[in-house]
Amino acid sequence: MQVGLIENPSQENAVLTALHKLGAMSRHQIAYALGIPEQSVCARVGTLMGKGMVVECDGAVMGPYGKLNGLVRAVGAGEKLESPQTDLFA
């Protein structure tokens, strides 16, 4: 079995729950709040973004290494997301 090919639904649910309860956070803040590696959070956020349950949002926070970290937030129930324009000639 190869590492990284199996999703971890419990971590996925934990990330989503944290975003619903605490609001927009950086991936580092999520990792700190949940006590899991930031690499795991990044993977779970990517999966949730692919499912349309989490989106990048405006704003940033200073990370632990002096770098600005973007924020993500949970998508609200019934919220419609803008889909990217696919017709380049429209």
C-alpha positions as CSV (number, residue, x, y, z in Angstrom):
1,M,0.0,0.0,0.0
2,Q,1.3,3.5,-0.9
3,V,1.2,6.2,1.7
4,G,-1.0,9.2,0.9
5,L,-3.5,7.5,-1.4
6,I,-6.1,6.9,1.3
7,E,-8.2,9.7,2.5
8,N,-8.6,10.1,6.3
9,P,-12.3,11.0,6.8
10,S,-11.9,11.6,10.5
11,Q,-9.2,14.3,9.9
12,E,-11.3,15.6,7.0
13,N,-14.3,15.9,9.3
14,A,-12.2,17.5,12.1
15,V,-10.9,20.2,9.7
16,L,-14.3,21.0,8.4
17,T,-15.8,21.1,11.9
18,A,-13.0,23.4,13.1
19,L,-13.6,25.8,10.2
20,H,-17.4,25.8,10.9
21,K,-16.9,26.4,14.6
22,L,-13.9,28.8,14.6
23,G,-14.2,30.5,11.2
24,A,-11.6,31.3,8.6
25,M,-8.1,30.1,9.6
26,S,-4.7,29.4,8.0
27,R,-3.7,25.8,7.5
28,H,-1.1,26.3,10.2
29,Q,-3.7,27.5,12.6
30,I,-5.9,24.5,11.8
31,A,-3.0,22.1,12.4
32,Y,-2.3,23.8,15.7
33,A,-5.9,23.7,16.8
34,L,-6.3,20.0,16.0
35,G,-2.9,18.8,17.0
36,I,-2.2,17.2,13.6
37,P,0.7,17.8,11.2
38,E,0.3,20.8,8.8
39,Q,1.0,18.5,5.9
40,S,-2.1,16.4,6.8
41,V,-4.2,19.6,7.1
42,C,-3.0,20.7,3.6
43,A,-4.1,17.4,2.1
44,R,-7.5,17.4,3.9
45,V,-8.1,21.1,2.8
46,G,-7.3,20.2,-0.8
47,T,-9.8,17.3,-0.7
48,L,-12.5,19.5,0.9
49,M,-11.8,22.2,-1.7
50,G,-12.2,19.7,-4.4
51,K,-15.6,18.8,-3.0
52,G,-16.6,22.4,-2.8
53,M,-16.8,22.4,1.0
54,V,-13.9,24.7,1.7
55,V,-12.7,27.8,-0.2
56,E,-9.8,30.2,0.0
57,C,-10.9,33.6,1.4
58,D,-9.6,37.1,1.6
59,G,-7.1,37.9,4.3
60,A,-3.9,36.4,5.7
61,V,-2.1,35.9,9.0
62,M,1.5,36.0,9.9
63,G,2.8,32.4,10.2
64,P,5.4,31.1,12.6
65,Y,8.2,31.7,10.2
66,G,7.4,35.4,9.3
67,K,5.5,34.4,6.2
68,L,1.9,35.5,5.4
69,N,-0.4,32.5,5.3
70,G,-3.7,32.6,3.3
71,L,-7.0,31.7,5.0
72,V,-9.5,29.1,4.2
73,R,-13.1,28.9,5.3
74,A,-16.0,26.4,5.2
75,V,-18.7,27.0,2.7
76,G,-22.0,27.8,4.3
77,A,-25.1,25.7,3.7
78,G,-26.9,26.8,0.5
79,E,-24.0,29.1,-0.5
80,K,-23.5,29.3,-4.2
81,L,-19.9,29.5,-5.3
82,E,-18.9,31.3,-8.5
83,S,-17.7,28.8,-11.1
84,P,-14.7,29.8,-13.2
85,Q,-15.5,30.9,-16.7
86,T,-14.6,28.2,-19.1
87,D,-15.5,29.8,-22.4
88,L,-12.6,32.1,-23.3
89,F,-14.5,33.8,-26.1
90,A,-17.6,34.7,-24.1
